[in-house]
Amino acid sequence: MAPYRDDGPGRRVDFEECYAAHFHSLTLQLNAYLGNLSEAQDMVQEAFVRALARWDTIAQYGDPPAWVRRVAWNLATSGWRRRRTALNFLRRQREEHVPAPGPDRVALTQALAALPDVHRRACVLFYIAQLTVAEIAEQEDVAEGTVKSWLHRGRAALAAQLTEARKEHDHV
């Protein structure tokens, strides 16, 4: 950032002039520090937003752009510290190995995906979320008989699909 020039005693610095004169150079500085242009732009923008909120006071300072620069650098440093802390935390975590889903799970997932949306939703809410027929009816804004019908049709379609999948699996 170029040194700030005061154009005479008592001259009030215009916010727009300050922004136009210093946004680019501040962004370049923070980009070099952070290694991320969009993040640098966000930090500089936030510093100018904070400056605008109290511009009447800041404009009276001997070097208003220095205030904006300090705030932008503080934001960048705080963000860098937060990211470093998060990265250190992640490095300390153990990698958890999860076994692949078994063939029954894959078959059930595929069978559920093949159901019409309302039948699939009713089956998932009833068997996995363990909601009652009345709770599902209330959530879906339908009669309980409608939910029972969806469940009946969903179970029948699942049974047919899973029976077919079992036959195919047994023949392989």
C-alpha positions in Angstrom: 0.0 0.0 0.0 1.4 3.3 -1.0 2.1 5.8 1.8 -1.0 7.8 2.6 -0.9 11.4 1.5 -2.8 14.1 3.3 -4.0 16.8 1.0 -3.9 19.5 3.6 -4.9 20.2 7.2 -8.4 19.4 8.1 -9.2 17.6 4.8 -11.7 14.8 5.5 -10.8 11.6 3.6 -13.6 10.4 1.4 -14.5 6.7 2.0 -14.9 6.0 -1.7 -11.5 7.5 -2.5 -9.9 5.4 0.2 -11.5 2.3 -1.0 -10.6 2.9 -4.7 -7.0 3.8 -3.8 -6.3 0.9 -1.4 -8.6 -2.1 -2.1 -6.4 -3.6 -4.8 -3.0 -3.3 -3.1 -4.4 -4.6 0.2 -5.9 -7.6 -1.6 -2.6 -8.3 -3.2 -0.8 -8.2 0.2 -3.3 -10.6 1.8 -3.4 -12.9 -1.2 0.4 -13.3 -0.9 0.0 -14.0 2.8 -3.0 -16.4 2.5 -2.4 -17.9 -0.9 -6.1 -17.5 -1.7 -7.4 -14.6 -3.8 -11.1 -14.9 -3.0 -10.3 -15.2 0.8 -8.1 -12.2 0.6 -10.8 -10.2 -1.2 -13.3 -11.2 1.5 -11.0 -10.1 4.3 -10.3 -6.7 2.7 -13.9 -6.3 1.9 -14.8 -7.0 5.6 -12.2 -4.5 6.8 -13.7 -1.8 4.6 -17.2 -2.7 5.8 -16.1 -2.3 9.4 -14.4 1.0 8.4 -17.5 2.3 6.8 -19.5 1.7 9.9 -17.3 4.1 11.8 -15.9 6.2 9.0 -16.7 9.6 10.7 -14.1 8.7 13.4 -11.6 6.9 11.1 -11.6 9.7 8.6 -10.2 12.0 11.2 -7.1 9.7 11.8 -3.8 10.8 10.4 -3.7 7.7 8.2 -7.2 6.1 7.7 -5.9 3.4 5.3 -3.6 2.2 8.0 -6.6 1.4 10.2 -8.2 -0.5 7.3 -4.9 -2.4 6.6 -4.6 -3.3 10.3 -8.1 -4.7 10.5 -7.7 -6.7 7.3 -4.4 -8.2 8.5 -6.0 -9.0 11.9 -8.9 -10.7 10.1 -6.4 -12.7 7.9 -4.3 -13.7 10.9 -7.4 -14.8 12.9 -8.6 -16.8 10.0 -5.2 -18.4 9.5 -5.1 -19.4 13.2 -8.6 -20.9 13.0 -7.7 -22.9 10.0 -4.4 -24.1 11.5 -6.2 -25.1 14.7 -8.8 -27.0 12.7 -6.1 -28.7 10.6 -4.2 -29.8 13.7 -7.4 -31.2 15.2 -8.1 -33.1 12.0 -4.5 -34.5 11.9 -5.0 -35.9 15.4 -8.2 -37.8 14.4 -7.9 -41.4 13.7 -9.0 -42.7 10.3 -12.1 -44.9 10.7 -12.4 -47.8 8.3 -16.0 -48.7 7.6 -16.7 -52.0 6.0 -18.5 -52.0 2.7 -22.2 -52.7 2.7 -23.1 -56.3 2.4 -25.1 -57.7 -0.5 -28.4 -57.6 1.5 -27.9 -53.9 2.3 -27.1 -53.2 -1.4 -30.2 -55.2 -2.5 -32.4 -53.3 0.0 -31.1 -49.9 -1.0 -31.7 -50.7 -4.7 -35.2 -52.1 -3.9 -36.1 -49.0 -1.9 -34.9 -46.8 -4.7 -37.2 -48.5 -7.2 -40.3 -47.8 -5.1 -42.6 -44.9 -5.8 -41.6 -41.9 -3.7 -44.6 -42.0 -1.3 -44.2 -45.8 -0.7 -40.5 -45.4 -0.1 -41.0 -42.5 2.3 -43.7 -44.4 4.2 -41.5 -47.5 4.6 -38.5 -45.4 5.7 -40.5 -43.4 8.2 -42.2 -46.5 9.6 -39.3 -49.0 9.7 -36.2 -46.8 10.0 -37.5 -43.6 11.7 -39.9 -45.8 13.7 -42.8 -43.4 13.4 -46.3 -44.7 14.0 -48.9 -44.8 11.2 -50.6 -41.8 12.9 -47.4 -39.8 13.0 -46.7 -40.5 9.4 -50.2 -39.5 8.5 -49.9 -36.2 10.4 -46.5 -35.5 8.8 -47.6 -36.2 5.3 -51.0 -34.6 5.8 -53.0 -37.7 4.7 -55.4 -40.1 6.3 -54.1 -43.1 8.3 -55.7 -45.4 5.8 -53.6 -43.9 3.1 -50.4 -44.5 5.0 -51.5 -48.1 5.6 -52.1 -48.5 1.9 -48.7 -47.0 1.1 -47.0 -49.4 3.6 -48.9 -52.4 2.2 -47.9 -51.6 -1.4 -44.3 -50.7 -0.4 -43.9 -54.0 1.5 -45.3 -56.0 -1.4 -43.0 -54.3 -3.9 -40.0 -54.7 -1.6 -40.8 -58.4 -1.1 -41.1 -59.0 -4.8 -37.9 -57.2 -5.6 -35.9 -58.8 -2.8 -37.1 -62.3 -3.7 -36.1 -61.6 -7.3 -32.7 -60.3 -6.2 -32.2 -63.4 -4.0 -33.0 -65.7 -6.9 -30.5 -63.9 -9.1 -27.9 -64.0 -6.4 -28.4 -67.7 -5.8 -28.0 -68.6 -9.5 -24.7 -66.7 -9.8 
